[in-house]
């Protein structure tokens, strides 16, 4: 059992028959409230202050307000399908609130693309509004950490320790447990205090965005390596380095176009450096195999750094030299100017995410 966060919090991982009802009744006697979710107690809320804004509605109101899927997820500890939910790929600026109570939970500023098909965040807006509990419902005794909203008592999802943020956390949340409020509506809906989170985005000049382009084998896995990084604002896969204009996948695969499969990364240099992107590049593939990555063979799979200015060229050369003694074979990576980039067909964009995977071939760990 996770330690309760106040004297009137109760977070129990047990079926109803196993619950210490004496403890529960003591909480009720002291004006606490219990939130029953499925077969377990998900969270307990202290009695709200008179001016407490976030409160759990009556059960009849919850049933009236929520869709069947929202009710199943939040009240019966359900899980929605991956990739078939409204917020997994939502890129708009705003905040996400509990669909039951309206309490603010997460911001788009902390959202990242995990490739799981569910909305993922590395940090809550207010950690105090997130309640955690041990979850042993999976087979073979696997233990997870469930997360619920403090006041609404809604089941939200789970938190894992494989995230990109400072704490290394990934809050994997059901869209059905959330309501998204775009920045334009924050003031109108009573969340004006959160407008300050997005002021720097409005003021950030376009000139602070830069491009980096890499060829590192199959571009499906290459894009997955970069798209979730903090500071990366967009990624696209495509073709570059050859002589054919506007090639399609079949032409590139034949080798006759001369192009390589590449990923183009748009990033904010104030949040992530080109040197850090180069680190991901070297770590994400084997730069010692000419025209090949694992089982994928052909010139379209060659290792390439396509630089967009002389500074990138110098940094790329320096990073190649610095890593030359880390591999048992010579590095064959080409470092060439970025000329024409031709976006790949739509079905190639974010391909691993669409299929619930993050890489199309094993990663190389010799870096």
N, C-alpha and C positions, 0 to 999 in steps of 0.2 A: 504493500500500500504506500502511495506517495504521501509524504508529510503534508498535512493540511496547512493552508496558508493563513488561516485565522481560526479563532476558537470556535467559530460557527461554520467552518467549511468541513464538508465530508466528501471524500473522494474514495469510492469503494469499488474494488474489482471483485464482485461476487454476485452470484445469483441471489434472488430475493430470499431464499431459504437460509442463506449464509450470512445475511446482513445482521449486524448488531442493532436490533431494533430499539434496544434501551438507549443507545447513543443517539439514534435518530430521533426518538421521542424527546430526549433532553434538548436537542437542537430546536425542535418545534416548540417546546415549552419556553425557550428563550427567544422566540420570535424569528427563528430561522425558517427557511423554506427549503423543501427537498424537490429536486427535479428528477423524476423517474424517466429513464430512457431505455426502451427495450427491456432487457432482463437485468439491468444494472442501474445503480445511481451514478449519473454522469457528473453532476456537480451540485453544490449546495450554495445558495446565495444568502448572504446576510440580509436581514430585513432592510429594505431600501430606506434611505433618509427621505424626509418629506419632499425634498426637492430632487430626489433621485430621478434621473431622466430615463435610464435604461431599465425597463421592467419586463418581466415575462407576462404576456397576456394570459387571459383565462383560456382553458383548454378548448372551449367552444370557439373562441375567437381564433385560436391557432388553426383549428381544423377548417374554419371558414376562409381564412386568409391564404393558407398555403395550398399549393398544388399537391396532388398525390405523391409525386416524386420528392418534392420539398419536405413533405411530412415524413415520408419513409426514411429519408436521409437524416433529417435533424432530430426526429422523435423516436425512430426505431433503429438507429445506428446503421442505416443503409449506406450503400455506395453507388454512385451514378456511373454510367459507362465512360471510359476514357475517350477523349477526342470528340465525343458527342454531347458536349455541354457548352454553355454559352461563353464561359470566361477563360477556358484553357489557353486561347490564343488572343485574348483581348489586349490590345496595345494602347488603349486610350488612357489618358491621365485622369486619376480620380482615386477614390477610396472605396473599400469593400466593407460593408456592414453586415451584421447578423440579420438574416432574413426574418427572424422572429422578433428580436428586441430592438434592432436598429443600432446596437452599440458598435462603435467603429473598431474594426479588427485589423485590416491590412491596407496598405497603400500601393498604388501602381509603381511607386518609386522603389519598393522592395520586392516587386514581382520579377520573376525570371523564368526562362523557358527551360524546363527540366527534361522535356522529352517524354514525360509520363502520360500526357493527355489530360492532366488535371491542373488547375491553377496552383502555382507554387510560389512561395514567398520565403525570404530568408530571415525576416524580422517582423514581428507584429507591431502595429501602431502603438499599442499600450500593452506591454506584457501582462499587466495586472488583470486585463480583461480576458486572458487566455488561461483556462484551467487544464491541467494535464492529469492523466491517470494511466495506470498500467493496463494494457489490453492483452489478454491471453486467449482471445477467441479463435485465433488461427490454429490449424492442426500442428502436430509435432511439437507443441509447447513453445512455438515462436512467440516472443514477447515484443509488442509494439507499444508506442506511447500515443494514446488517443488525446485529441485536443477538443475542448468544448468551450462555448462562450460562457463567461462568468454569470451574467445576469439572465440571458435567455435560456441557458442550459442546453443549447443546441449542440448536437454532435456536428463537428466541423470536418474532421478528417484525422490525420496523424502527423506527427513530426518525426523526422529522421535526421541522422547526423552526417548526411552526405551533401550538404548545401554549400553554396559558394560564398556566403556572407562571412562577416567577421567571426561569428560564433560557429560557422560550419553547419548550420541547420537548414533543413528543407521542410517547410510547413506545406504538406500536400493536402489541399482543401477541396471539398466538393463545391462546385458552382451552385448546386441547389441549396447550399447553406448560406449563400451570400446574396447581397443586393449591391450592385455597382452604382455609385453616384459620381458622375463626371464632374470635373472641376467647375464647369459652367453652372452646375446646379448646387454646389456646396453651400453657398450663402442662403439660397432660397429654401433648402431643406434643413437648415439649422446646423450645418457643419462648417460654418465660415471660419472657425478656428484653424481648420486644416488648409486653408488657402495658402498660408505661408510656405507649406511644403513644396509648392509648385512655382513660387515666384522666380527662383533662379532658373527654372526651365524656360520661362518666358523671356528672361533677359539674356540667356546664353546665346551668343552670336553664332551664326551658321558657320563662320570661319573656324570654329573650334572643332568641327567635325573633319575627320581625315579618313582616307581609304588605305587599306592594305590588301594585297592579293597574293594567295598562296596556292601552289599545286602540290598536293601530298597524297596522290593516289585517288581512290574513289571519293568523289566530292560529297557523297552522302555523309560519311563519317567525318570528313573534314569540317563540314558546316556544323555538325553536332558539337565538335570540339570548341567552337568559338561562340555560338549563338547565345549561350547562357552566361557569358562573362560579364561582370559589372563593368560598364563603360562601353560595351559594344551595343550600338544602337540599331544595327540592321545587318543582315547577312544575305547574300545571294550566291547561288552556285551557277557556274557557266563555263565557257570555253575561252581560252586565251593562249597566246604563244605560237599560233599557226598562221597560215596564209589565206585561208578560205573565209570569205565574209558570210556572216549569218549562217553558220553551220548548224545542222541538227545533230541529234545524238547518234544516229546511224553513221553519218559522215565522220564524226569524231572517233567513233568506235572502230571504224575501218582503218584508221591511221593515215588516211590520205589527206586530211585537212591540215595535219601538223599541229593541231591544237591539243592542249592538255585540259583535263578536268580541273577546275580551280574553284576556290571559294573567295569571294570578295567581301571584305569586312569593313563596315563603316563604324568608326569608333570615335570617342571623345578623348583626346590626348590628356585632358586634365584629370581623367578618371582611370585610364589605363594607357600604358606607354607602348610604343612600337616594340621596344625590347621585350616586354612581357608577351606580346603577341608572337614574337619570334620564339620565345620559350615554348609556347603552346605548339607552334609549328614543328619544332625539332622533336618534341615529346610525342606528337601525334602520329608519326609515321617513321619508316626506316629510310633515311636519306642515303643509304649506301647501296641500294639495289637499282641499277639502271633500268628505266622503263618497266618497273614492276613494283607492286606492293602486295605481298602475300600471294594469293592465288590469281590476282589481277595482273595481266601481262599486256604490255603495249605502250607505245609512246605517249598515249593519253594519260598514263599513270605515272609519268616521270615527276621527279621532285623539283619544284621550282619556287623561287621567290621573285615576284614581279614588283619591282620598286616604283614608287610614284614620284620620288624626287631624290636628289643626290644624298640627302641626309639618310633616307631609308636605305639607299645603296651602300653607304658606308657602314651603317649599323648591321646590315645583313652580312656583309663581308666579314666584319669583325666577329659576329656571332658564329659564323661558319668556321672561322679560324680557331675560335676559342673552344669549339666542340670537336675539333679534328682528332684529338687524342682520346676521345671518349668512346670511339667505335673501333671495332677490330678490323674494319675495312675502310677504304677511303670514302669520303663523302662525295657524292656525284651531283649534288643539288646545283641546278642552274640559277644564277642570279642575273636577271635580264630586266630591261625597262618594261613597264606596264604600258602597252599600246592599246589595241582594241580589246574590249571585253564584251562577249556576247552571252547574254543570260540564257541559261538552259530552259528547257520546257517546264511548264508549271508543275507537272507531276514530279519533277526532280526536287523542287524547292521544299525544304524541311521534310524530306522523304522519311528519315528514321522516326521523326515524331509521329508522322501519320500512321506508322505501323508499330508504335510503342517500343521502338528500339533507339539506341543512341549511337551505335557504331555498326558499320557494315562488315568490318573485319577486325581481327585482334589488334590491339594497340602494341606499339613497340616501347619497351621500357628502358632501353639502353640509351640514355641521353646524358 
